Every structure is written in C-alpha cells, then in structure tokens.
Amino acid sequence: MTAPPRLTFAAWCLAAAVLAALPARAQDAAFAVTPETAAFADGAPAVVRLYETEYDVASPGRATTRVRLVTTAFGPAGREAAGALRLVHGGFRDLRRVEGTLRDADGRVVGTAGGRDGEDRALTSLYEDLRLRSVELYGDRYPFTVEWAYEIEHRGVLGWPTWRPQPEGRPVESAAFWLEVPSETLVRTWTRDLGEGVRVRSGGRDRYAWGLAGRPAAEAEPFGPPWWDQLPVLRLGTDRFEIGDAPGRLDSWDAFGAWYGGLSQDRQALPEAARAAVHQIIEGAATDREKARRLYRHLQQTTRYVSVQLGLGGWQPFDAAYVFERRYGDCKALTNYMQALLAEAGIASDPVLVEAGEHGSALAEDFPDNAFNHVVLRVALPDEAELPMRTAPIRAGAAWLECTSPYAAFDHLGAFTEGRPALRVTDTGGELVQTPVSAPDANRTLRTATVRLDERGGAEADVAWALRGEPRADALAVFDRTTSAEHAGILREVTGLPSLDVLDFDLSGAAERPDEVTISARLRIAHAARRAGGRLLVGLAPFAGAAPALPHVDARAQPVWLGSASAERDTVRFVLPEGYGVYRLPEPVQIVSPAGRYRLEAETTDDGALVVVRELVVETPRLPAEAYDEARAFFAAVARADAEQAVLRTER
C-alpha cells in the first residue's frame, strides 16, 4: 500500500490518540485466528479484523482513496463477506490497484489475487461507462482470513465519501479513517457514534483521524431504519467541488441546487413535431391537472428508462430533443423531457433530487451533501383544489411524477421515493422539501369475492381486486412481465392459498392505466374449507395476505417503520353446499392502535349465504420506538382474527 505522507513524530502521537483503543494485534500482518478472536466473534459468521481507509485530497477535483480490509470467515455464512470484493469504477473513478491475500487459521499465506484476476464488466447498460470489478479469494477450510487492498483515483469529485466502519451482523476489531487535505481546506463532518476525531497539521497539509475498536456485532432492529442508519457513520464534506467541466459549491443546499439546475440550462428545447404533439394531446382538457395527466400518460406510452452514465451524464440530462427522437432516457433525461412537455403546455414544474430505494437517506438540514441517486418532478398546479389522496401538510399546489415508471399512477410516487427529505431545484437555486406521504386510501386494495363451496371443502371462486397506488403499480409490473401460465403461482403467493388453479383471468381493464386497476379471476381452490367429521371449517379471510409479524425486541431504541400507509377491504360471500348451514360464527372483532385499525364481521343472509367483511387500515406507518410493542400486539391480534373460522354443518 502506498505510504501516507510523513508527519512529525509529535503529530503522529496526536493523531494516534483517537486510535489508542485499537489492539496492537490488529496490526499484525499474520492475522492468526486466536481463541480471543473466536471469542470476540461470539458466533458471528465473519469478523472484520482491520478496516483502514485513507481519503487524500489534492484539489477540489482530485483525490485518492486507499483501503485495507481484513476479514476472517468462521463458516459458510461468512465466506462471501471475507472472500468476495466488488468495486465500481470507471467514469471519474480509476481503479489503480487491487490486491488480495488469503491466510489460513495460523496466519500463513496460502493464496493471492490481483492483477488481471477476477472479472471486469460494464454495469447493466450499454450506455454506462461505469464498470464492476469482481475478485474472489476463498479458503478451503474454516476459519480463513482474506486481506484486500485497493486504490482508486478520482479525476472529478462531486462529494467526499461516507464511511461506515461496521457492516450489519459483523463485529469489528479495529477500524480507522484518515482524511488528508491541503491546509485551510474547509472540512465539514457529521458523525454518529464516532466522535469528532483529531486533526494534525504538517507541511501545508491537514490530517484528520477517526477510529473504532472492539465493537461487537450489531443487528439492525426489525421494522426500523436500515442498518446503515443504526450503526456508526462518518459523513464528510467541503465547500467546493469539480467534476468534468462543471465546478460547483456544496456549502449550502441552495448552491448545490443552483449547480444542478445549471446542468439542465438550454436542454429543454423541443422539435416542432414534439411541440405540435403536445398541443394535440392537451386539446380539450379543461384544467392544468388534466393536461398534465394526459402528457404524463403520453410519456409513459412513448418512452422507456435506460440508464445513461457517460461522463457528466451521471448528472447532466440529455436534452429534450434527444429523448423525443430516441424514445428513451435515464431519470434525469426523462424528467427533463417531461418538464419540457409541460412547459410547452404552459405548466411550470421543478426537478426534485431524492435518494430512492427502500428507505432513502436521512439528510441533515445543516449538512449539505450529495446524497441523491434519483430525480422526480414536482408540477405546480396552483389552480387546483386540495387533493383527496394527499396528507394535509403537502396537499395544496402540486402534483408529483415518477417519470421512469410505466406503471406509476399520475401524482403517486410510491414507496420508492415518498416521505423523505429531498432537494427541489428552482430557477434560482435549491431548497429542502419533503416528498409527499400517501394517505391510506392512496394505497387501497378492495377485494370482492363469491366463493361457492362444495361438501368436500373445495370451491370455485370469482374474485376481483380493485387496486390503487402501490398495489396497483406492483400488480401491473408483475403481470406485465409474466405469462398466463405463471399467473396461478402469482395468485398463490398473493393469497397464501397453495391449492389454487386459475380457470380464467382478466386484466383487460388495465390497458389504459386508470388510477384504479381491476383484476378479475375465476379460481378453483382444492382446500377452501377443512372437513372435521360432518362439519366444514371455513377461514373467514381466504384472500388476505399475512399480517406483518413483528418479533419481540428487548429495549427498543429505533423508530418503527411499517412501509406505506394502506387500506384493505374484503367482502367475501360464501355460498354454502346444499343442505349446509352456519353452526357457529366468531364474534365481531374491532381493534384500534397507533398503527391503524382492523374490523372483521361475519353474518348470514336471508338466502343462507355467509358474508364476511374485513378491513385493515395502516394509518401511521412511522411510529416512535416506544410504540413498537403496541404495534406488535396489534398485528398479532390481526393475525389471530384472520385465522378465525366459521363452522358449517349439514342440516339434513
């Protein structure tokens, strides 16, 4: 590994103060597996023995990352953690060196990797210049230890790194991060469970150090923030950056928004044919909302998402004419194109930068940072009434569009980007906002079914699912990518009914992508009821999925995350076998908790049928830690109620 610049002995002593707790054994090149190491693992499949990172900044646009990572695997579950290395490079990141050393339990070197070993391939798309380098180095007996060392040169710096020294489920013997910058460089930090670190100065350079030692394995609490938001972290930043030929500032959210907005300048001009198409599409629309809805549907029908990561293309969108002509683009290009279509219709809109994914990032208002991987569009609709599907703080004045999805409904972002901090890019700069949060009715599932039981416990059922929001988008995506032969398997998974055959299936109502999509099916269910002597035991919620099972957690510390707000309503009519009647029905159930509410009622009708109505509404999917036990009890009670059965018996 390239040696860091030399500091004076006194300077090194000061820097070492933060790392004083690191065990000397961690610096031993042999890394033999001692009884103390095994005891420290405490059953974990792998242990991080040493994790050192240096980030050396030469200028606002030049930096070098050097990493040394040593991991011991104690069994098959830790094999990949120790022996598999995956590195993204290309674009503005040059991978200069990769070396691997394999040691047995006694610390003896038994294998190496480097040079041309492993695989180097393009990432996912023909239009990316990013590549993935994969190298593997495994022992044939446990425990074994692998040391990786690599170096990346950055020829364009948009943001300084975030350091997470502890992976989920793995103890860490020692870890350290060093930042070296030219003196007088502004260094901004944000840490959790790592302290402030120390700084030393020598020869016009400043060196900062942070350390962690003897950290036992930690698992993220279930139904909470992701593990990376529950374990130690160091975020770093400065005030200036240079990437490609587009320097910018990151000392405020406004400055970063102005930089991003400048990348799109003069990239929204539409060809005459595109302008004419806009006016044809919106002809006769009475409101801006209807105009925007039509143009959004046009975007979904005529373009497709393709990742484009060429040069500054990771941030700068292709111009609108390019997308119109080629009918594809990435999130930036499609959002820019949609913005151009709306502008031609006289409707203003702004791009909004966000970190998409299951959880997103926890941006800090006082720590401007490049923490975004996606962009959506906020459409100004000041003449519109309040929207019934929007929660109160975010109702008025806007619609939000996910421009990369052919399945998303108009003005519905979904769990991919909703309810998280984001950066709205305006004509003058940027401002932090929150993306909308769905109300329960925005993610609604209405199930209606008629189930004709026979005396053996089998049934034929006509079922309809009316879906809005997240369930709608998921269903469209799944059924669009599967064949009719696969539909039975999908419905078995959705309902939890293993003995199900699809006799007929109708998705024709989804062709025009209405806000509410209805799916209809005729099913044969071999075990819709269970025979018990001369009786039939019938489950009252045959088509409802399983309620979340929240495990017991001692001393809950993290907030509770239950996904998106949602609403389900089932109305199931059971037609009984000839000669059968209802012998016993469960009492009605009503449950209310901070998480939501539940209702289950069953009654017989004048014609002898059994009708069951079930409702489950998750109203507050984000709760404080102290509400975890109550939420756990609520969903356990829902599961018990869903398992209730009616008893039928013959009246002959």
ZAMARGU-4260 file (C-alpha; in steps of 0.2 Angstrom, whole numbers, plus 5000, padded with zeros to 4 digits):
<rodrens>
0) 5000/5000/5000 | 5006/5017/4996 | 5013/5025/5011 | 5004/5041/5018 | 5014/5057/5018
5) 5026/5058/5033 | 5021/5068/5048 | 5032/5073/5063 | 5033/5061/5077 | 5023/5073/5088
10) 5010/5075/5075 | 5008/5056/5074 | 5007/5055/5093 | 4992/5067/5092 | 4983/5058/5078
15) 4986/5041/5087 | 4976/5047/5102 | 4959/5044/5093 | 4966/5026/5089 | 4973/5022/5105
20) 4960/5009/5109 | 4964/4999/5093 | 4973/4982/5098 | 4991/4980/5093 | 4987/4963/5087
25) 4976/4971/5073 | 4992/4977/5065 | 5000/4960/5065 | 5002/4955/5046 | 4999/4937/5050
30) 4981/4939/5057 | 4981/4922/5065 | 4964/4916/5072 | 4967/4915/5091 | 4955/4909/5104
35) 4952/4928/5109 | 4947/4931/5091 | 4935/4917/5091 | 4928/4923/5107 | 4926/4940/5101
40) 4916/4933/5086 | 4903/4926/5098 | 4895/4916/5084 | 4896/4929/5070 | 4900/4921/5053
45) 4913/4934/5050 | 4924/4946/5059 | 4931/4962/5052 | 4949/4962/5059 | 4955/4978/5051
50) 4947/4991/5041 | 4958/5006/5036 | 4953/5020/5024 | 4963/5035/5018 | 4955/5049/5008
55) 4969/5060/5001 | 4963/5076/4993 | 4974/5085/4981 | 4962/5098/4975 | 4943/5101/4973
60) 4943/5089/4958 | 4957/5077/4963 | 4958/5064/4977 | 4964/5046/4980 | 4955/5033/4991
65) 4966/5019/4998 | 4958/5004/5008 | 4964/4990/5018 | 4951/4977/5023 | 4955/4961/5033
70) 4940/4949/5037 | 4940/4932/5045 | 4927/4919/5039 | 4921/4907/5053 | 4909/4897/5042
75) 4900/4896/5025 | 4889/4911/5030 | 4904/4922/5031 | 4913/4916/5015 | 4907/4930/5004
80) 4909/4943/5017 | 4928/4939/5018 | 4932/4932/5001 | 4922/4942/4988 | 4927/4960/4983
85) 4915/4971/4972 | 4921/4988/4966 | 4913/5000/4955 | 4925/5010/4944 | 4926/5020/4928
90) 4919/5037/4923 | 4928/5048/4935 | 4935/5034/4946 | 4951/5025/4940 | 4954/5009/4949
95) 4973/5009/4951 | 4977/4993/4961 | 4968/4978/4968 | 4977/4965/4979 | 4971/4950/4989
100) 4980/4939/5002 | 4972/4923/5008 | 4978/4916/5025 | 4974/4900/5034 | 4969/4899/5053
105) 4988/4901/5058 | 4990/4916/5048 | 5001/4908/5034 | 4998/4915/5017 | 4990/4901/5006
110) 4984/4912/4991 | 4984/4928/4982 | 4974/4938/4969 | 4977/4954/4959 | 4982/4960/4943
115) 4970/4953/4930 | 4962/4941/4942 | 4943/4941/4943 | 4930/4949/4931 | 4928/4967/4925
120) 4912/4971/4916 | 4901/4985/4911 | 4887/4989/4923 | 4869/4984/4917 | 4868/4995/4902
125) 4877/4999/4886 | 4875/5017/4890 | 4886/5017/4905 | 4905/5019/4907 | 4904/5013/4924
130) 4911/4995/4927 | 4911/4982/4940 | 4927/4973/4946 | 4924/4957/4955 | 4938/4947/4963
135) 4936/4931/4974 | 4948/4923/4985 | 4942/4909/4997 | 4950/4896/5008 | 4945/4878/5008
140) 4945/4876/5027 | 4937/4887/5040 | 4942/4899/5048 | 4951/4908/5034 | 4956/4926/5033
145) 4957/4937/5017 | 4966/4954/5016 | 4960/4966/5002 | 4970/4982/4997 | 4965/4993/4983
150) 4967/5011/4977 | 4955/5022/4967 | 4960/5039/4959 | 4946/5052/4957 | 4948/5063/4942
155) 4932/5073/4947 | 4925/5075/4965 | 4907/5079/4967 | 4906/5074/4986 | 4918/5067/4999
160) 4915/5049/5005 | 4903/5042/5019 | 4912/5030/5030 | 4903/5016/5038 | 4915/5005/5048
165) 4904/4991/5053 | 4893/4980/5042 | 4877/4973/5049 | 4880/4957/5059 | 4899/4958/5060
170) 4910/4963/5075 | 4924/4975/5071 | 4941/4973/5080 | 4948/4989/5073 | 4944/5002/5060
175) 4951/5019/5056 | 4948/5033/5043 | 4961/5046/5038 | 4957/5062/5029 | 4971/5072/5022
180) 4968/5089/5013 | 4978/5105/5009 | 4979/5116/5024 | 4965/5129/5025 | 4953/5117/5016
185) 4935/5118/5024 | 4931/5101/5031 | 4913/5098/5036 | 4909/5082/5047 | 4893/5073/5053
190) 4896/5058/5064 | 4886/5045/5074 | 4895/5035/5087 | 4912/5040/5081 | 4916/5057/5090
195) 4924/5072/5082 | 4941/5064/5078 | 4958/5073/5079 | 4967/5085/5067 | 4986/5087/5065
200) 4995/5099/5053 | 5012/5097/5044 | 5020/5105/5029 | 5004/5113/5022 | 4993/5098/5024
205) 4980/5094/5037 | 4977/5076/5043 | 4961/5070/5052 | 4958/5054/5060 | 4943/5044/5067
210) 4944/5027/5075 | 4933/5012/5081 | 4939/4997/5091 | 4932/4981/5099 | 4914/4984/5093
215) 4903/4968/5095 | 4891/4963/5081 | 4876/4973/5079 | 4860/4969/5070 | 4848/4982/5064
220) 4832/4982/5074 | 4817/4975/5063 | 4804/4986/5056 | 4815/5001/5058 | 4828/5012/5048
225) 4841/5002/5038 | 4856/4996/5047 | 4867/5010/5039 | 4856/5022/5049 | 4858/5012/5065
230) 4876/5009/5066 | 4892/5021/5067 | 4894/5033/5052 | 4906/5047/5047 | 4900/5059/5033
235) 4912/5071/5026 | 4910/5087/5015 | 4919/5103/5010 | 4913/5119/5001 | 4919/5117/4983
240) 4920/5103/4970 | 4925/5100/4952 | 4918/5086/4941 | 4920/5087/4922 | 4920/5105/4917
245) 4906/5109/4929 | 4914/5116/4946 | 4901/5120/4959 | 4899/5123/4978 | 4892/5112/4991
250) 4892/5124/5006 | 4873/5126/5005 | 4858/5117/4998 | 4854/5132/4988 | 4871/5132/4980
255) 4870/5114/4975 | 4853/5116/4968 | 4859/5130/4958 | 4873/5119/4951 | 4862/5105/4946
260) 4849/5117/4938 | 4863/5125/4928 | 4867/5107/4920 | 4849/5107/4913 | 4851/5125/4906
265) 4846/5126/4887 | 4842/5107/4887 | 4823/5109/4886 | 4820/5115/4868 | 4808/5103/4859
270) 4807/5100/4840 | 4792/5107/4831 | 4785/5089/4829 | 4785/5087/4848 | 4778/5104/4851
275) 4763/5100/4839 | 4761/5084/4848 | 4759/5092/4865 | 4745/5104/4859 | 4736/5089/4851
280) 4737/5079/4867 | 4730/5093/4878 | 4717/5099/4866 | 4700/5100/4875 | 4707/5097/4893
285) 4698/5109/4905 | 4712/5110/4918 | 4730/5110/4920 | 4729/5094/4930 | 4720/5086/4916
290) 4733/5092/4904 | 4747/5086/4915 | 4739/5069/4917 | 4737/5067/4898 | 4756/5072/4895
295) 4762/5060/4909 | 4752/5046/4901 | 4760/5050/4884 | 4777/5050/4892 | 4774/5033/4899
300) 4767/5026/4882 | 4781/5033/4871 | 4797/5032/4881 | 4807/5019/4891 | 4820/5020/4905
305) 4838/5017/4900 | 4852/5021/4912 | 4865/5033/4905 | 4881/5036/4914 | 4893/5043/4901
310) 4905/5057/4908 | 4895/5070/4916 | 4879/5061/4911 | 4878/5054/4928 | 4871/5071/4932
315) 4868/5081/4916 | 4852/5076/4907 | 4852/5073/4888 | 4842/5087/4880 | 4823/5085/4877
320) 4825/5083/4858 | 4837/5068/4861 | 4823/5059/4871 | 4810/5064/4859 | 4820/5057/4844
325) 4826/5041/4853 | 4812/5037/4865 | 4822/5033/4880 | 4832/5041/4894 | 4838/5040/4912
330) 4829/5048/4926 | 4837/5065/4923 | 4833/5064/4904 | 4815/5058/4906 | 4811/5071/4920
335) 4819/5085/4909 | 4809/5079/4894 | 4793/5079/4904 | 4797/5096/4911 | 4799/5102/4893
340) 4782/5095/4888 | 4773/5103/4902 | 4782/5120/4899 | 4775/5119/4881 | 4758/5117/4889
345) 4761/5132/4900 | 4763/5122/4916 | 4778/5125/4927 | 4787/5111/4936 | 4804/5108/4945
350) 4815/5093/4947 | 4817/5086/4964 | 4833/5077/4969 | 4830/5062/4981 | 4838/5046/4987
355) 4827/5032/4980 | 4826/5015/4987 | 4818/5005/5001 | 4822/5018/5014 | 4831/5033/5007
360) 4844/5044/5017 | 4842/5055/5032 | 4848/5071/5025 | 4853/5084/5038 | 4847/5102/5035
365) 4864/5109/5042 | 4875/5097/5032 | 4873/5099/5013 | 4878/5083/5004 | 4877/5074/4988
370) 4866/5061/4994 | 4855/5058/4979 | 4853/5045/4966 | 4836/5049/4958 | 4826/5064/4952
375) 4807/5066/4951 | 4796/5080/4945 | 4785/5092/4955 | 4772/5100/4945 | 4764/5117/4950
380) 4745/5116/4950 | 4740/5132/4960 | 4723/5132/4952 | 4718/5115/4958 | 4708/5111/4974
385) 4716/5101/4988 | 4719/5083/4983 | 4710/5069/4992 | 4725/5057/4991 | 4737/5069/4999
390) 4741/5071/5018 | 4737/5088/5025 | 4754/5096/5025 | 4758/5093/5007 | 4741/5094/4998
395) 4740/5110/4990 | 4748/5117/4974 | 4757/5102/4966 | 4757/5085/4958 | 4772/5073/4959
400) 4778/5062/4945 | 4789/5047/4944 | 4795/5049/4926 | 4804/5032/4924 | 4790/5021/4928
405) 4777/5015/4915 | 4766/5008/4929 | 4765/5023/4942 | 4749/5032/4943 | 4748/5051/4940
410) 4753/5060/4956 | 4758/5045/4965 | 4777/5042/4969 | 4775/5026/4979 | 4787/5019/4992
415) 4802/5021/4981 | 4803/5040/4984 | 4789/5045/4996 | 4790/5053/5013 | 4808/5058/5013
420) 4819/5074/5013 | 4823/5080/4995 | 4831/5095/4986 | 4819/5105/4975 | 4829/5113/4961
425) 4821/5130/4957 | 4826/5144/4944 | 4837/5152/4957 | 4844/5138/4967 | 4838/5124/4979
430) 4828/5121/4994 | 4825/5106/5005 | 4807/5099/5004 | 4799/5083/5009 | 4791/5072/4996
435) 4773/5068/4998 | 4767/5054/5010 | 4752/5043/5005 | 4736/5043/5014 | 4729/5025/5017
440) 4716/5027/5004 | 4730/5031/4991 | 4737/5013/4993 | 4720/5004/4993 | 4715/4986/4989
445) 4697/4981/4988 | 4694/4963/4986 | 4677/4956/4982 | 4673/4938/4980 | 4660/4925/4978
450) 4665/4908/4985 | 4654/4893/4980 | 4659/4879/4992 | 4656/4860/4990 | 4654/4847/5003
455) 4671/4841/5001 | 4679/4858/5006 | 4683/4863/4988 | 4677/4878/4980 | 4676/4889/4964
460) 4678/4907/4967 | 4675/4923/4957 | 4687/4936/4964 | 4690/4954/4959 | 4705/4965/4965
465) 4702/4984/4964 | 4720/4992/4966 | 4726/5009/4969 | 4743/5017/4972 | 4757/5005/4977
470) 4747/4988/4975 | 4741/4994/4958 | 4759/4998/4952 | 4766/4982/4959 | 4752/4971/4950
475) 4754/4980/4933 | 4773/4977/4934 | 4771/4959/4939 | 4758/4954/4927 | 4766/4964/4913
480) 4782/4953/4914 | 4774/4936/4916 | 4764/4924/4906 | 4747/4917/4908 | 4755/4901/4914
485) 4763/4910/4928 | 4748/4919/4935 | 4742/4904/4946 | 4759/4905/4955 | 4757/4923/4957
490) 4740/4922/4965 | 4745/4908/4976 | 4759/4919/4983 | 4747/4934/4985 | 4733/4924/4994
495) 4744/4911/5003 | 4732/4898/4996 | 4743/4883/4990 | 4730/4873/4981 | 4724/4886/4969
500) 4721/4884/4950 | 4717/4899/4938 | 4702/4895/4927 | 4700/4912/4920 | 4710/4928/4922
505) 4705/4946/4916 | 4717/4961/4916 | 4709/4970/4901 | 4704/4985/4912 | 4722/4989/4915
510) 4726/4993/4897 | 4723/5012/4898 | 4731/5013/4915 | 4717/5020/4925 | 4721/5026/4943
515) 4711/5011/4949 | 4715/4995/4941 | 4704/4980/4942 | 4710/4962/4940 | 4697/4948/4939
520) 4699/4929/4941 | 4690/4913/4942 | 4699/4901/4953 | 4697/4883/4958 | 4703/4880/4977
525) 4705/4862/4982 | 4705/4866/5001 | 4694/4881/5004 | 4687/4873/5019 | 4693/4859/5031
530) 4682/4844/5035 | 4680/4839/5053 | 4668/4824/5054 | 4652/4830/5047 | 4657/4849/5048
535) 4666/4861/5037 | 4678/4874/5045 | 4679/4889/5034 | 4693/4903/5035 | 4685/4920/5035
540) 4699/4929/5026 | 4704/4917/5012 | 4712/4931/5001 | 4720/4942/5013 | 4739/4941/5014
545) 4748/4938/5030 | 4749/4952/5043 | 4766/4958/5047 | 4774/4948/5061 | 4784/4959/5072
550) 4797/4950/5083 | 4800/4953/5101 | 4813/4966/5104 | 4821/4970/5121 | 4823/4989/5125
555) 4818/4995/5108 | 4829/5010/5103 | 4824/5014/5084 | 4808/5021/5077 | 4795/5009/5069
560) 4794/5009/5050 | 4779/4999/5043 | 4781/5004/5025 | 4767/5015/5017 | 4750/5019/5024
565) 4737/5007/5016 | 4719/5002/5016 | 4712/4984/5013 | 4694/4979/5012 | 4687/4962/5009
570) 4669/4957/5005 | 4668/4939/5003 | 4651/4930/5000 | 4652/4911/5004 | 4638/4901/4995
575) 4636/4885/5006 | 4635/4867/5000 | 4617/4861/4998 | 4610/4856/5014 | 4623/4865/5025
580) 4620/4879/5037 | 4631/4890/5048 | 4633/4882/5065 | 4645/4894/5073 | 4652/4911/5069
585) 4666/4921/5078 | 4661/4937/5087 | 4664/4953/5078 | 4682/4960/5080 | 4687/4978/5081
590) 4705/4983/5085 | 4712/5001/5086 | 4730/5005/5089 | 4743/5019/5085 | 4747/5009/5069
595) 4730/5008/5062 | 4713/4999/5064 | 4705/4982/5060 | 4687/4976/5058 | 4681/4958/5055
600) 4662/4954/5054 | 4653/4939/5048 | 4634/4936/5046 | 4622/4925/5037 | 4610/4932/5024
605) 4591/4928/5021 | 4596/4917/5006 | 4608/4906/5018 | 4624/4913/5012 | 4638/4919/5023
610) 4645/4936/5021 | 4662/4942/5028 | 4668/4960/5029 | 4686/4963/5034 | 4695/4980/5034
615) 4713/4983/5039 | 4720/5001/5038 | 4738/5006/5042 | 4736/5024/5046 | 4753/5028/5054
620) 4767/5018/5047 | 4780/5028/5056 | 4780/5027/5075 | 4791/5031/5089 | 4801/5017/5097
625) 4790/5016/5112 | 4775/5012/5101 | 4784/4996/5095 | 4776/4984/5107 | 4759/4991/5104
630) 4761/4989/5085 | 4767/4971/5088 | 4752/4967/5098 | 4741/4975/5085 | 4747/4964/5071
635) 4747/4949/5081 | 4729/4952/5085 | 4725/4955/5067 | 4734/4938/5063 | 4723/4929/5076
640) 4707/4937/5069 | 4712/4932/5051 | 4713/4914/5057 | 4696/4914/5064 | 4684/4901/5056
645) 4666/4898/5054 | 4659/4881/5057 | 4646/4874/5044 | 4636/4858/5047 | 4624/4848/5037
650) 4605/4852/5041 | 4599/4835/5033
</rodrens>
